[in-house]
Amino acid sequence: MNRPPAPGRGSAGQKIEQAIEKALDPLASALKRAAPGRAAPAAPGKPGLEISPLAVPFPVIPPVAGVEIATARAGFYKHERDDLVVFRFAPGTTCAGVFTRHKVGSAPVDWCKRHLGAEGGGAEVRALVVNAGCANAFTGKAGADAARRTASEAAKRFGCRQRDVMLASTGVIGVVLDDRKIAARLPDVEAGMSADNWTAAGRAIMTTDTFPKGSYAECEIEGVRVKVAGIAKGSGMIAPDMATMLAFIVTDADIHPNVLRAMLGLHVRTTFNSVTVDGDTSTNDTCLLFATGASGAPRIGRVGDRRLKDFSRALDQVMLDLAHQLVRDGEGATKFVKVTVDGAASPASARKLAKSIADSPLVKTALAGEDANWGRVVMAVGKTEEPVDRDRLMIRFGPHVAAIDGAPSPAYDEATMSAYMKNAEIDITVDVGSGRASATVWTCDLTKRYVEINGDYRS
């Protein structure tokens, strides 16, 4: 679509903006349809960001027995905001984690993997220290030393071993963590510990997030009520591989670390590893699960224990909710999109096909432009080299069939499809006719705002 330049739009900056709009044509048309004169409310994180139109409110999370939380401003950001979170856990708290498979993992990821992977690892964890604003990734020995000193200072403050302190960081890559900023705030952090600080914690770990992300569920283990609560952060660089950017989940159940590890691995594949914003995996992806054992429920020490059934349901609920919130806060997102592939030759094939659709810039820009261009879905399916029966291929947007038996649907109606594409939540279903396996991935659209946010990420 070629448009003549508007009168008076002659500056270099305006010409660049026009070029971007032309290159990402569907994005421009979507933006043109936005209601004029209605400024979105400012986000509580980075200045200049507006709260995502897909945002959901932070839930009411009651205190979870065995954990206290405090936040502080360590000064990793120039503007006024908390950027440090510390969790303090009761003695006997167990822990398990899953981490990025990125080849350039961060110093805090290395620290957690080493101590949780050691003999007896995760059997006694007393604290978690999280900072936003500095990823401490690709920082060599200096970054590793800064992580160790952070754990050491926290251990002294809380009366435990260094190995009992977990670490996580998020922010700019290639900057060594100034651990002195954290150490200087630990006295205030200790004094501010509270069992009711979940909302503050969710806000303090934000980077380009536009709303804090939390989730809560309850279950029963042998008649004892057990709580499961979590927070997460992530907005861009989201295509998790074993975890999400940062997610921390706490339960007051009493569960052996080996069982926690198995439960986390079971659910991460269909939750955090089934969402994508931009196809990029972070150096710092971390998901930690803590069990304080303070609920009074009996200890679970075996993976196959039937008493885990309700806990497994609650854990999956919290993890999936947090994963969905990451997509809803995708940088510049205006559409929450569910991609389902049916009829695949294997679960792995179904997953690869769904990811190909969800990660495709052409599919995502069509979604931004509210264009039911199902030909782009065909492209994304065919490029994977996965088994696909072209003559049985079916594509559906919501309840509306766009293509069937490898050809345009005889019942296709452009007006009906265009009306559906205006929804904030969109379902895309593809049957590739090669088997019986299915997979679902959640994603968002790709708008000009994504370019703007990442063009000045370090400012």
C-alpha positions in Angstrom: 0.0 0.0 0.0 1.7 3.2 -1.2 0.7 6.5 0.5 1.8 10.0 -0.5 3.6 11.9 2.3 1.4 14.1 4.5 2.0 17.8 4.1 4.7 19.1 6.4 6.3 15.7 7.0 9.8 16.6 5.8 12.2 16.0 8.7 14.6 13.1 8.6 13.0 11.5 11.6 9.6 11.7 10.0 10.9 10.1 6.8 12.4 7.3 8.8 9.1 6.7 10.6 7.3 6.6 7.2 9.9 4.1 5.9 9.2 1.9 8.9 5.4 2.1 8.4 5.8 1.2 4.8 8.1 -1.7 5.5 5.7 -3.0 8.1 2.6 -2.1 6.2 0.0 -4.1 8.3 1.4 -2.5 11.4 0.8 0.9 10.1 -2.8 0.2 9.3 -3.4 -1.2 12.7 -2.0 1.9 14.3 -4.1 4.1 12.2 -7.2 2.4 13.5 -6.3 3.3 17.1 -8.6 5.8 18.8 -7.1 9.3 18.5 -6.5 11.4 21.6 -6.6 8.5 24.1 -3.2 8.1 25.8 -2.7 4.8 27.5 -1.7 4.9 31.2 2.0 4.9 31.9 3.6 1.7 33.0 5.2 1.4 36.4 8.6 0.2 35.0 10.7 2.0 32.4 9.7 5.6 31.8 7.9 6.2 28.5 6.2 2.8 28.2 2.4 2.5 28.2 0.7 -0.4 29.9 -0.1 -3.2 27.5 -3.7 -3.2 26.3 -3.6 -6.9 27.1 -2.6 -6.4 30.7 -4.3 -8.3 33.5 -4.4 -7.1 37.2 -2.0 -8.5 39.7 -3.9 -11.1 41.8 -4.4 -11.1 45.6 -1.6 -13.3 46.9 -1.9 -14.0 50.6 1.2 -14.7 52.7 2.8 -18.1 52.1 4.1 -19.7 55.3 7.9 -19.9 55.4 8.7 -17.0 53.1 9.3 -13.2 53.6 10.0 -10.7 50.9 11.5 -7.2 50.7 12.4 -4.8 47.9 14.7 -1.8 47.7 16.3 0.6 45.2 19.9 -0.4 44.7 20.3 2.1 41.9 20.8 0.0 38.8 18.3 2.4 37.0 18.7 6.1 36.7 15.1 6.8 37.6 13.4 6.3 40.9 12.2 2.7 41.3 12.9 -0.5 43.3 15.2 -2.8 41.4 16.2 -5.3 44.1 14.1 -8.2 45.6 15.2 -10.5 48.3 13.3 -13.6 49.5 14.1 -15.1 52.9 13.0 -18.7 53.4 12.4 -20.8 56.5 15.0 -23.5 57.5 14.5 -26.7 55.5 13.2 -25.0 52.4 13.9 -27.1 49.2 14.5 -25.7 45.7 14.7 -26.8 42.1 15.4 -24.8 39.0 15.4 -24.9 35.2 17.6 -22.6 33.2 18.4 -21.2 29.8 20.2 -23.4 27.3 21.7 -20.3 25.8 25.4 -20.9 25.1 26.3 -17.6 26.8 24.6 -18.1 30.2 24.9 -15.4 32.9 26.9 -15.5 36.1 23.8 -15.9 38.3 22.6 -18.8 36.1 26.0 -20.5 36.4 25.8 -20.0 40.2 22.4 -21.5 40.6 23.0 -24.4 38.3 26.3 -25.3 40.1 24.8 -25.4 43.5 21.5 -27.0 42.7 23.3 -29.6 40.6 25.7 -30.5 43.3 25.2 -33.5 45.6 22.4 -32.7 48.0 21.8 -29.5 46.0 18.4 -27.8 46.7 18.0 -29.5 50.1 18.4 -26.3 52.0 17.9 -22.9 50.4 17.5 -19.9 52.6 17.5 -16.8 50.3 17.0 -15.6 46.8 18.5 -12.3 45.6 17.2 -10.8 42.4 18.2 -7.5 40.7 16.8 -5.8 37.6 18.8 -3.4 35.4 22.0 -5.5 35.0 22.0 -9.0 33.6 25.6 -9.7 34.7 25.9 -11.8 31.5 29.0 -12.1 29.2 31.0 -10.6 32.0 33.7 -13.3 32.6 35.5 -13.8 35.8 34.5 -10.3 37.1 30.9 -11.1 36.8 31.3 -14.5 38.5 33.1 -12.8 41.4 30.4 -10.2 41.7 27.8 -13.0 41.9 29.8 -14.9 44.5 30.2 -11.7 46.6 26.5 -11.0 46.4 25.7 -14.5 47.7 28.3 -14.1 50.4 26.9 -10.8 51.7 23.4 -12.3 51.7 24.6 -15.4 53.5 26.2 -13.3 56.3 23.0 -11.3 56.7 20.7 -14.3 56.9 23.0 -16.7 58.8 23.5 -19.4 56.1 26.0 -20.7 53.7 26.8 -19.1 50.3 25.4 -22.1 48.5 22.1 -21.6 50.3 21.5 -18.3 48.4 20.1 -18.4 44.9 20.7 -15.5 42.5 19.0 -14.0 39.4 19.6 -10.9 37.3 17.9 -9.3 34.4 18.8 -6.2 32.3 21.6 -5.1 30.0 24.1 -7.8 28.8 27.8 -7.1 29.0 27.8 -5.0 32.2 29.4 -6.4 35.3 27.1 -6.3 38.3 28.1 -3.7 40.9 27.5 -5.9 43.9 28.3 -3.1 46.3 24.9 -1.5 45.5 23.2 -4.7 46.7 25.4 -5.1 49.8 24.6 -1.5 50.8 20.9 -2.1 50.8 20.8 -5.5 52.6 20.4 -3.9 56.1 17.3 -2.1 54.8 16.1 -5.2 53.0 16.3 -7.2 56.2 14.4 -4.6 58.2 11.7 -4.5 55.5 11.0 -8.2 55.3 7.3 -9.0 55.1 5.2 -12.0 54.2 2.9 -9.7 52.2 5.2 -8.1 49.7 4.3 -10.0 46.5 3.1 -7.0 44.5 6.2 -5.0 45.3 8.3 -7.9 44.3 6.5 -8.3 41.0 7.2 -4.6 40.2 10.8 -4.6 41.3 11.9 -7.3 38.8 10.4 -5.5 35.8 12.5 -4.2 32.9 10.5 -3.3 29.8 7.5 -5.0 31.4 4.5 -2.8 31.5 2.7 -4.6 34.4 3.7 -6.8 37.2 2.9 -10.5 36.8 1.7 -12.8 39.5 -0.4 -15.9 40.0 -1.8 -17.8 42.9 -3.5 -21.2 43.4 -4.4 -23.6 46.2 -4.6 -27.3 46.5 -4.7 -30.1 49.1 -2.2 -32.8 50.2 -3.9 -35.3 52.4 -6.5 -32.9 53.5 -4.1 -30.0 54.3 -4.5 -26.8 52.3 -1.3 -25.9 50.4 -0.6 -22.6 48.7 1.3 -22.0 45.4 2.3 -18.5 44.5 4.6 -17.0 41.9 5.8 -13.9 40.1 7.5 -13.5 36.7 9.0 -10.9 34.5 9.5 -10.8 30.7 8.3 -8.7 27.8 10.9 -9.1 25.0 13.7 -11.6 24.3 11.1 -14.2 25.0 11.4 -17.6 23.4 12.2 -19.6 26.4 14.3 -22.8 26.3 13.9 -24.6 29.6 12.5 -21.6 31.5 11.2 -18.1 31.1 13.2 -14.9 31.5 12.7 -14.9 35.3 10.0 -16.7 37.3 9.9 -17.5 41.0 7.3 -19.9 42.5 6.9 -20.7 46.2 4.8 -23.3 47.9 4.4 -24.1 51.5 4.2 -27.8 50.7 7.0 -30.1 52.0 8.6 -31.7 48.9 12.0 -33.3 48.3 14.1 -31.3 45.8 14.2 -34.3 43.4 10.4 -34.3 43.3 10.4 -30.5 42.7 12.8 -30.9 39.9 10.6 -33.6 38.2 7.5 -31.5 38.7 9.1 -28.4 37.2 10.4 -30.3 34.3 7.0 -31.9 33.7 5.2 -28.6 33.4 7.7 -26.2 31.9 7.4 -27.7 28.5 3.7 -26.9 28.1 3.9 -23.5 29.9 7.0 -21.3 29.8 8.5 -23.3 26.9 5.3 -22.9 24.9 5.2 -19.1 24.6 7.1 -16.8 22.3 7.2 -13.0 21.8 10.0 -12.5 19.4 11.9 -15.8 18.9 14.9 -14.7 21.0 16.1 -16.7 24.0 17.6 -14.8 26.9 21.1 -15.4 28.5 19.4 -15.2 31.9 16.3 -17.5 31.6 15.6 -18.8 35.1 12.7 -20.5 36.8 13.1 -21.4 40.5 10.6 -23.4 42.6 10.8 -23.3 46.4 9.0 -25.5 48.9 9.1 -24.2 52.5 7.4 -27.1 54.1 5.6 -24.8 56.5 2.0 -25.8 55.7 2.0 -28.9 57.9 1.2 -31.2 54.9 3.1 -34.5 54.9 6.4 -34.7 53.2 6.4 -35.9 49.6 9.7 -37.7 48.8 8.8 -39.8 45.8 8.0 -38.6 42.2 5.2 -41.1 41.6 3.4 -40.3 44.9 -0.4 -40.0 44.1 -0.8 -37.3 46.7 0.9 -35.0 44.2 -2.0 -34.9 41.8 -3.7 -31.8 43.1 -0.4 -30.1 43.7 0.6 -30.8 40.1 -2.7 -29.2 38.9 -2.1 -26.1 41.0 1.5 -25.8 39.9 0.6 -26.1 36.3 -2.1 -23.5 36.7 0.3 -20.9 38.2 3.0 -21.6 35.6 0.6 -21.4 32.6 -0.9 -18.2 34.0 2.5 -16.5 34.3 3.5 -17.7 30.9 0.4 -16.2 29.3 1.1 -12.9 31.1 4.5 -12.8 29.4 2.8 -12.9 26.0 0.2 -10.4 27.1 3.1 -8.0 27.9 5.0 -8.7 24.7 6.8 -5.5 23.7 4.3 -3.5 21.7 1.8 -6.3 21.6 -1.9 -5.7 20.8 -3.0 -9.3 20.2 -2.9 -12.4 22.4 -2.7 -15.4 20.0 -3.1 -19.1 20.6 -1.6 -21.3 17.8 -2.7 -25.0 17.8 -1.3 -27.6 15.4 -3.3 -30.8 15.1 -2.7 -33.9 12.9 1.0 -33.9 13.2 3.3 -36.9 12.9 4.6 -36.6 16.4 4.4 -34.3 19.4 7.8 -32.9 18.5 6.7 -32.2 15.0 3.5 -30.5 16.2 5.5 -28.3 18.5 8.0 -27.3 15.8 5.2 -26.4 13.4 3.3 -24.4 16.0 6.5 -22.5 16.9 7.2 -21.8 13.2 3.8 -20.1 12.9 4.1 -18.3 16.2 7.6 -17.0 15.5 7.0 -15.9 11.9 7.4 -12.1 11.5 5.1 -12.2 8.5 2.3 -14.0 10.4 2.8 -11.6 13.4 2.7 -8.5 11.3 -0.4 -9.7 9.6 -2.0 -10.1 13.0 -1.0 -6.6 13.9 -2.7 -5.4 10.7 -5.8 -7.5 11.5 -5.3 -9.2 8.2 -6.4 -12.9 8.0 -3.6 -13.6 5.5 -3.7 -17.4 5.9 -1.2 -17.7 3.1 1.5 -16.6 5.6 0.4 -19.5 7.8 0.9 -21.9 4.9 4.4 -20.4 4.4 5.3 -20.9 8.1 4.0 -24.5 8.0 5.8 -25.5 4.8 9.2 -24.1 5.6 9.7 -26.4 8.6 10.4 -29.5 6.5 8.1 -31.4 9.0 5.7 -34.0 7.5 2.7 -32.1 6.1 0.0 -33.5 3.8 -0.7 -30.5 1.5 -3.9 -31.9 0.2 -5.3 -32.4 3.7 -4.2 -29.1 5.2 -6.8 -27.1 7.1 -6.5 -23.6 8.5 -9.0 -22.0 10.9 -9.1 -18.5 12.5 -11.3 -18.9 15.5 -14.4 -20.8 14.3 -13.9 -19.6 10.7 -12.4 -22.0 8.2 -10.0 -20.2 5.8 -8.6 -23.3 4.0 -9.6 -26.9 3.9 -8.3 -30.0 2.0 -5.3 -28.0 0.7 -7.4 -25.2 -0.9 -9.3 -22.0 0.0 -12.5 -22.9 1.8 -15.7 -22.6 -0.3 -17.4 -21.0 2.7 -14.7 -18.4 3.2 -16.1 -14.9 3.8 -13.7 -12.0 3.9 -16.0 -9.7 5.9 -16.6 -12.3 8.6 -12.9 -13.1 8.8 -11.9 -9.4 9.0 -14.4 -8.9 11.8 -12.9 -11.7 13.8 -9.3 -10.4 13.3 -10.3 -7.2 15.2 -10.5 -9.2 18.5 -7.8 -8.8 21.1 -7.5 -12.5 21.5 -7.2 -14.7 18.4 -7.0 -18.5 17.9 -5.2 -20.0 14.9 -5.7 -23.8 14.3 -3.9 -25.8 11.7 -4.4 -29.5 10.9 -1.5 -30.8 8.8 -3.0 -34.2 8.1 0.0 -36.3 8.9 -0.8 -38.0 12.1 -2.6 -37.6 15.5 -0.2 -35.4 17.5 -1.0 -31.9 18.7 0.7 -28.9 20.3 -0.2 -25.4 21.4 2.0 -22.3 21.5 1.0 -18.8 22.6 2.3 -15.6 21.0 1.5 -12.0 20.2 1.6 -9.7 17.2 4.6 -7.7 16.1 4.1 -3.9 15.9 6.1 -0.8 15.2 6.2 -0.2 19.0 8.5 -3.3 19.3 11.0 -1.6 17.1 10.8 1.6 19.1 11.2 -0.1 22.5 14.2 -2.2 21.4 15.8 0.7 19.4 16.5 2.6 22.7 16.6 -0.3 25.2 19.8 0.9 26.9 18.6 4.5 27.3 
